[in-house]
Amino acid sequence: MGEKVRVGLIYGGKSGEHDVSLSTAFAVLGEFDYTKYAIKPFYITKEGKWRSGSELSAPPQSKDELRFTGSGGTLSDSSAAVAPLFTGLDGASGEIDVLFPLLHGTFGEDGTMQGLFEVANLPYVGAGVLASAVGMDKVFMKKMFAQEGLPQCVFRHFNRTQWDKDPSFFIMEIEIALGYPCFIKPANLGSSVGISKARNRDELIAAVDYAFRFDRKVIVEEFVDAREIEVSVLGNDEPKASVPGEISASNEFYDYKAKYIDGKSTMHIPANIPDTAAEAIREMAVRAFQAIDGSGLSRVDFFLRKQDGQIFINEVNTMPGFTPFSMYPLMWKETGLSYRELLDALIDLAFARHAEKQRIDYGGGVTI
């Protein structure tokens, strides 16, 4: 490894959260210590094409530079851009020491990209294949939570084929088990894309049709009159949880606009909740992180029911945003870890996990 750690920063992606990824990348690039790291940017277009930029010695001045549409970087599509990822890392010819994926949603946060890194035997920041896939699929995530004994809201799920075959069955089941209002979500998407709140049957049907635009599987969750509490988790086999934070959404619920556009949602860090509730939420966050075999980082979201203080786990986000409005780095800042220190920790954790995996005998010692 050279004097500087060579970081391959991957962002964009063939996902509905493409623009969120660009915002995250722009924020992260503004905080890196360029005396310690050499940053090689890799941009994935909305069509799935890879573009590699020139090595950065200073943060970009605008998000437009990250697309390499001007003179700020060299354009190299597809295989030519991906090739440096597979250059030998042990010798001087290696261009990348560690990969830092800042990809949200499908084809980036769902285990597909992590599988590419694993096959290439590259150190990378964040969750592995299993945790990424489970963390992306809300149905399997909730099944893992149930196995762990974590309390959660009532939900139902179905795929497009099942819904088209007998929508009346699922409508009846939802109305009996969940009632109105309820929330309808694509099972495999983040950043609140495709989410709707239904107050009656007509709105439910419209919301399901809308959610199917973004995924073949839909999940419907009961409405809980609750405060939204979040916790940041950092680590590998011995993860730690930050102080909890609370979101007061600018819209009716914490949707895409409230998260990334208007900047009007209020964040309270630390959350103004009883110490016993805060400790219980932090403990549950670590359990959820371990239940999906998490590594690196995750943000774990909870509901704190207003009526009686009951805690329900909502979901784990294995690649939370790092935008100026994002809770993950802000909660660690309040806990005592700065943005720059957080980036250092994530890269250290990536190297540690990679070193641990090199101890595995994948051949099983079998000779034929």
GIGIFEN-V470829 format. One record per backbone hydrogen bond with DSSP energy under -1.0 kcal/mol. NH is the residue of the N-H (numbers start at 1). CO is the residue of the C=O. E is the energy in kcal/mol with one decimal. If there is no record, write none. Layout:
nh = <NH,NH>
co = <CO,CO>
e = <E,E>
This chain:
nh = <5,7,8,9,10,11,13,15,18,21,22,23,24,25,26,27,28,29,30,31,32,36,37,38,39,40,42,43,44,45,48,51,53,56,66,67,68,80,81,82,83,85,86,87,94,97,98,99,100,102,108,109,115,116,117,118,119,120,121,122,125,132,133,134,135,136,137,138,141,142,143,144,145,146,147,148,150,156,158,160,163,164,165,166,170,171,172,173,174,175,176,177,178,179,182,183,184,185,187,193,195,196,198,204,205,206,207,208,209,210,211,212,213,214,218,219,220,221,222,223,226,227,229,230,231,233,234,235,240,242,245,246,247,248,255,259,260,261,262,266,268,271,273,278,279,280,281,282,283,284,285,286,287,288,289,290,291,292,293,294,296,297,298,299,300,301,302,303,304,305,306,309,312,313,314,317,326,331,332,333,334,335,336,337,342,343,344,345,346,347,348,349,350,351,352,353,354,355,356,357,358,359,360,362,366>
co = <36,38,98,40,100,42,44,13,15,17,18,19,20,21,22,23,24,25,26,28,28,33,33,5,56,7,9,51,11,49,45,43,41,39,63,64,65,77,78,78,79,82,83,84,91,6,6,123,8,10,105,105,111,112,113,114,115,116,118,117,99,128,129,130,131,132,133,187,137,138,139,140,141,142,143,144,145,220,218,216,159,160,161,162,166,167,168,169,170,171,172,173,174,174,198,221,196,219,217,190,192,184,182,200,201,202,203,204,205,206,207,208,210,211,158,185,156,183,154,181,224,304,302,245,300,298,240,296,234,232,230,268,228,266,253,255,256,257,257,248,246,244,271,274,275,276,277,278,279,280,281,282,283,284,285,286,287,288,290,289,235,295,233,317,231,315,229,312,227,310,225,305,303,151,301,299,323,327,328,329,330,331,332,332,338,339,340,341,342,343,344,345,346,347,348,349,350,351,352,353,354,356,357,360,363>
e = <-2.3,-2.6,-2.6,-2.0,-1.7,-2.2,-2.5,-1.7,-1.4,-2.1,-1.7,-1.9,-2.4,-2.9,-2.5,-2.0,-2.7,-2.8,-1.1,-1.7,-1.1,-1.6,-2.1,-2.5,-1.1,-3.2,-3.1,-3.4,-2.4,-3.0,-1.7,-2.8,-2.4,-3.1,-1.3,-1.3,-1.2,-1.3,-1.2,-1.9,-1.9,-2.0,-1.8,-1.0,-1.5,-2.9,-1.8,-2.5,-3.2,-3.6,-1.1,-3.1,-1.8,-1.3,-1.9,-2.2,-2.4,-1.9,-1.1,-2.3,-2.4,-2.2,-2.4,-2.8,-2.8,-1.2,-1.8,-2.7,-2.5,-2.0,-1.7,-2.1,-2.2,-2.2,-2.0,-1.7,-2.6,-2.4,-1.9,-2.1,-2.4,-2.8,-1.9,-1.9,-1.1,-2.5,-2.4,-2.3,-2.6,-2.5,-2.2,-2.9,-2.5,-2.3,-1.8,-2.7,-2.6,-2.7,-2.8,-1.9,-1.1,-2.0,-2.9,-2.0,-2.4,-2.2,-2.4,-2.4,-2.2,-2.1,-2.6,-2.1,-1.4,-1.7,-2.8,-2.6,-3.2,-2.7,-2.4,-1.0,-1.4,-2.5,-2.0,-2.9,-2.2,-3.3,-2.5,-2.3,-2.8,-2.8,-2.7,-2.0,-2.2,-3.0,-2.2,-2.0,-2.6,-1.9,-1.9,-2.5,-2.5,-2.2,-1.9,-2.4,-2.5,-2.0,-2.5,-2.3,-2.4,-2.3,-2.2,-1.9,-2.0,-2.6,-2.3,-2.4,-2.1,-1.4,-1.2,-3.1,-1.4,-1.6,-1.7,-2.3,-3.0,-3.0,-3.4,-3.0,-2.6,-2.8,-2.2,-2.4,-2.6,-3.0,-3.2,-3.0,-2.2,-2.9,-1.5,-2.2,-1.9,-1.3,-1.1,-3.2,-2.5,-2.0,-2.0,-2.4,-2.3,-1.9,-2.4,-2.5,-1.7,-2.1,-2.4,-2.5,-2.1,-2.5,-2.0,-2.0,-1.3,-1.3,-1.5,-1.1,-1.3>
